[in-house]
Amino acid sequence: MKRVLVTGACGQLGSEISLALADRYGIENVLITDINPPSEYLGKLKFIAMDVLDDQQVNQIIKEHDVKLVYHLAAMLSASGEQNPRIAWKLNMDGLINVLEACKENQVDRVFWPSSIAAFGSHTQLVQTPQYTIMDPETIYGISKLSGELWCQYYYDRFDLDVRSVRFPGLISYKSPPGGGTTDYAVAIFHSAVRGKHYQCFLGEDTRLPMMFMSDAVNAAMALMSAPKESISIRSSYNLAAFSVTPQELTAALQNHFPEFSTVYQTDFRDLIAKTWPRTIDDSVARRDWGWQHEFGLREMVAEMVHNLT
């Protein structure tokens, strides 16, 4: 049985991937790590406090526990990164390189690392953004993601390390709070609707962004890691998509459940960030190579979020 390590396991994506991995491989075979202690939500999993910036600690833990699969999720997100750009760069870049190097040295079988639509930029083709296109990110988060894609490609080409990646859109979940990303309005808006309050949105009403329900994101990561090596043609990062939505459209969908709910708009720097990102994504290469397909569209996502939050 594979021994699996998750970094950043206490984050929005990490917590849900960790539980899904425990279901697949057994609780005893999943080791979760973070600089923060886990919530009760992850209480049954084996936890070790680990700082991905400590290369010796990363190497020692992977070696001592005979880890064979790594999901490296520790990162600082877009909006938080703009407030602390040097810290974000150090965490996102040095953390990734430390993990890649430790995986190479300890002959880890496979590594998953998430990139993001933030790796694109204002000169990218923003409608049906293709797999290969101009990439000129304008945030430190996006710059670190594009650089990380190149590091993943390098470690595969140079050392034959089986690194796999997807460019996640905004992720929506009812199980964890927003984590400091530009797309996190799409989580916060549900909490406001359930509490019977209006929502003050930091994006413009017509700012369209690709989004994905969290269970689809978890399934995508695990499906990619389970795919035969010979079927993987992209070693930087695969485009990934489910649906695209504006705050105005999401508000209208919520009003079907909460007729009195409303959104007011007070844009800030996050709207400027969002307008440099794709509106829709062409993920046909992922669908061709390893059979990616999403389950939740906008309507299904909204129904699932409302059901669980209420």
N, C-alpha and C positions, 0 to 999 in steps of 0.2 A: 504494500500500500504506500502511496506517495505521501511524504511529509511536506506540508505546505506552510509557507510563511507569508504573512500579510503585514506590510508596513502601513502606517497611517490607518490602522484598523478601527480607530475610534471616530473617524470622520464619516461624512454622509454616505459616501460610496463604500468605504472600507467596512463599516459595520454590517451592511447588508451582504456584501460579498463574503465576509467571514462566516456568517451563518449559513449561507448557501454552500460554501465549501465544506463546512462541518457536516451538513446533510449528505454531501456526496462522498467525502473521504473518511468521515467519522470524527467526533470531537477530539479524540486522542491524537489525531494526525494533523490538526490545524493549530498553528502557533501564531497568535496575534501580538503585534508590537505597536507601540506608539510612545510619544513622550508624555502623554496624558493617560491617567488611569481609565479603564473602561467603565462604562455605565453598567447597571444591572442587566441591561439588554444583552450584553455579551458575557454575562457572569459565568457561564458554564465553560467558556473556552479558556485554554491556557494562555496567560498573558505574561509578557516580559517587557519591562520598560526599556526602550531602545531609541537612541538618537541616531538617525540615519547620517548625520554629519560626523559621527565617530566611526571612521572606517575600520578601526581595529575591532570595535564592538560588533559591527555588522558582520565582519568576516568570522569572528569567533562564534556568534550565535548560529550562523548558517552552517558552520563546520560542526559544532558540538551537537546540533540537533539533526544532522544528516538531511538537510532540507533539499528537496528535489524540484519543487515548484515555488516560485516567488511571484507574488502580486505586489508590486511596488506602487503604493498609492499616496505616500506622504508627500504633500505639496502645499504651497500657499496659493490661494485662488486669485482671480483677476482683480476684484475690487480691493481686497486686502493688500494685494501685491503693489498696487499703485500708491498705497499709503506707506509702504515699506519696501521700495524696489531693491535695495541692496540685500536685505534679508531674504526677500523672495527669490532673488537670483541664486544666492548661496544655498538655500534649502532645496530649491528645485533642481539646480544643476549639480552641486556637489553631492547631494543625496543620491541622485540617479547614478552618477559615476561610481560612487562608493558601492552601491548595490550591484551594478554591472560587473565591477572588478571582483567583488567577493563571489559572485555567481560564476564568473570565469574560473577563478582560482579553485573553487570547490566543485566544479563540474556539475552545476545545477542543470537539470534537464531543460526547463523552460522558464521564461520570465515574461510577465505581463506588466506593461506600463501604459497608462492612459495619456494620450495627447488630447487635443481639444480643438474646437472650431476657432479658438483664439489664435491659433497658429496662422490663420489667414489674415488678410489685411484689406485696406481700402482699394487696392489695385487688383484684388482678386475678382474673378467673375463671381458675383454674389448671388446669382440665381442659378440653381442647379450646379453649384460649385463642383467642378470635376476633381477626380483623384489627383491629377497632376495639373498644376496651375501656378500662377504667381503667388508667392507667399511673402508678405511684407508686414508682419504683425507690428502693432503700435503700442502694445502694453508689455510690461516686463514679464507678465505671465505668458503672453503669447510668444515673446522672444525666447523664453526658456523652453516652451513646448516645441517650437520649431528646432531649436538647438538640440533638445532631447531626442527628437526624431532622428537627427543626423548621428547622434551618439549611438542610438539603437542600431541604425544601419551599419555604422562602423564596427560595432562589436560583433555583429553577425558576419560581415564581410571579412574582418581581420581575424577573428577568433572562433568563428562558427558557433557563437553563443545564440541559442534559439530564442531571440527576443521577439515579442509580438505586441502589437499596439493598435488601438483604434482612436480616432478623433471624436471624442464624445461631444454631442450637443449639450444644451442645458438639461440637467437631470432633475426630475420631480419625484418627491417621496413624501409619504405621510409619517414615516418612522423616525425621521430625524429633522432637526431644525435647519434653516439656511446656514451655509458655511462660508459666506463671504464672497460669493461669486456674482457676476453681473446678471446672470440668468436666474438668480435666487428669488427674484420677485415672484416667479411662478410657483414658488412654495409658500412664500409669505402671504400671498393674496388669498390662499385657501384658509389660512388660519384666521385672517380678518373676516372672511365671509362666514365662517362657522361661529365666530364670536358675535356676529350681528353688527359688525362695524364696517364703515367704508374703508377702502384701502387707498393710501397715498403712494402712488407709483413713481419711481425715479426714472422710468423709461417713458418715452412718448407713446401716445395711444396707438400709433400706427407702426411702431418699431417691431418688425417681424424677425423672429429668431427660431432656429431649429430647436426642438425639445424632444425629450424622451422620458417615458415613465421608468422609474428605477428598476423594476423587475426586468424590463427589456434590456437595460444596461448591464445588469448582473448576468443575464442569460447570454448576452453578446460576448462578454469577457470570457465566460466559461466555455462557450462554444468555440471561440477562437483558440483557446488554450487546448482544447480537445481535438482540434483538427489535425489531420496528418501533416507532417512537416512538408511533404512534397506539394501540398495544395496551397501553401502560403507563398504568394508572389510579391507581397509588399512587406518590406522590412523596415520602412520608416513608420508609417501609420496608415491604417485604412480609414477612409471616409465612412461615416455611420449616420443613419438618419431614421426617423420615425414620422414626425409631423412637424409643421411649422405653425406658429401662432403669434398674434399681436396681443398686447395687454387688453385692447378693446374687445377682441374676439374671445379672449379668456374670460373677461368680465361678463360678456353676453352669455357664455356657456354656464357660468356660475349663477346667473340670474334665473336660469331655468330651475334651479334648486332653491335659490334664495332671492325672491323677486324684489326685495327692498335693498339688496346689496348694490353698492355703487363704487366707482373708482374715480379718484381725482388725480391729476397729473402735475407733478412738480419735478421736472427733469433736472438731473445733475450730471457729473462727469461720466457716470455709468452709461447714460444714453449715448454719449459721444463714442464710448468704447463699443457699444452694441452696434452702432451704425457702420463700423468697419468690419463686422462679421457677416458671414453668409446669411441669406434669407432662406434658402433651401439648398439641400445637399444631394448630389448624385452619389449614391453608395452602391452602384451596380457591381463594382469589382468585388466588394465584400460578399454580396449576394451570390456572385458567380463562384468565387474561390472556396468559401466555406459554408455556404448555404444560409447566410444571415437573413432573417426575416423578423420584423417586429410584430408584436401581438396587440399593442395598445395604440389606437389613434387618439385624437383629441377627445372625442365623446366618451370613449371607454376610460381614458385616463381620469377625466373629470368625475365620472360616476364612481370610480374606484376610490379616488381621493375623498370625495364627499362622504361616501359610505363609511370609510374607516375613521375619518376625523370626527364624525358625529356619533 
